[in-house]
Amino acid sequence: MHGHEDIERILLRVPNWIGDAVMSLPALDALKGHFPEADITVLAKPRTMPFYGKNNTSVADVIEYDSKGRHSGIGGKMRLAAELKRRKFQMAVLFQNAFEAALLSYLAAIPERVGYARDLRTPLLTRPVEFTEEIGRRHQVFYYLNIIRELGADVPMEEYPLPRIRVGEDELGRACGILRENGVDPGRDLVIGVAPGASYGPAKRWSTEGFKEVLEALSKELDATTVIFGGGDDVEICAALSVSLGSRHVNLAGRTTLREFIALASMARLFLTNDSGPMHVAAALGVPTVAVFGSTEPALTGPLGPRVRVVRRKVDCSPCFKRECPYGHYNCMTGVTPADVHGAAVEMLEVV
């Protein structure tokens, strides 16, 4: 096994989902801190690649894992393994849990392979990390940090390390341009961001009517403009919110890249959201964030940032972690009222 000082090239397989990627950022920084002289190359699917580009100072390079194109099928996986092998990585750190992640690093002949001993992949790892009950009870950010601790790093496991996302001046300039193109003056107008979707499923989506009531009240009180955000899967629900809103707003769902969304979200005075990827982005940007939780547990996947509030109504069956309510009533979501969310939003604005 290589000595600590001998590690010069590390491959990091990062998570596939936006929220998970944001929660893994403190562990990425801890990995760089533990191997300050090493170049860290990230292997990521297109969805999460934008978190690791030019504005991430812990990353030397990013490799796109094109699982639907040139890396699809058995032939594609072998092609990717060959690409990785040519890079002569000395260590692979696997934040992603899948068997495939371990297999690729094994086929790439990377001598040290570190990750959780899950999904039948233990024989492919040189340093399997035990998934304990304690880690399972901790916030997801510690799940990734624990891997770096197993490498010998001194990482904080008692206090929440906050994810940080950096936005470049050029990106802010582009975001200002997008707002102006849609009739919003970024120097004058107060912007409230909202992400009413959630890719996981309806058990994580608060009602469109609820968002409408809160946004119209805040718009009137603050003379604010609402900017609606969402990815391709959220276009329909964002359109429904847009149609229902009587107050001034812009619907950008499906119309921005991830980096454009990040820059635009950083300009919001307040961000309202479900438990979703955009929630984690807004919180990591330091934007005052109010998040509605239903079937999931904020102690495990809640937003981490200097200014966050979680709104939930605890019921006997929550958290169930289901995509759809197994009982059909969605009481954990319907129990959250517009007054609850509005109150949390006002509190956030008062403490900023």
Secondary structure, DSSP 8 states (H G I E B T S, - for coil): ---GGG--EEEEE--SSHHHHHHHHHHHHHHHHHSTTSEEEEEE-TTTGGGGSTT-TT-SEEEE--TTTTT-HHHHHHHHHHHHHHTT-SEEEE-S--HHHHHHHHHTT-SEEEEES-TT-GGG-SEEE---HHHHTS-HHHHHHHHHHHTT-----SS---------HHHHHHHHHHHHHTT--TTT-EEEEEE---TT-GGG---HHHHHHHHHHHHHHHTEEEEE---GGGHHHHHHHHHH--SSEEE-TTSS-HHHHHHHHTT-SEEEEESSHHHHHHHHTT--EEEE-SSS-HHHH---SSSEEEE----TT-----SS-TTS--HHHHTS-HHHHHHHHHHHHHH-
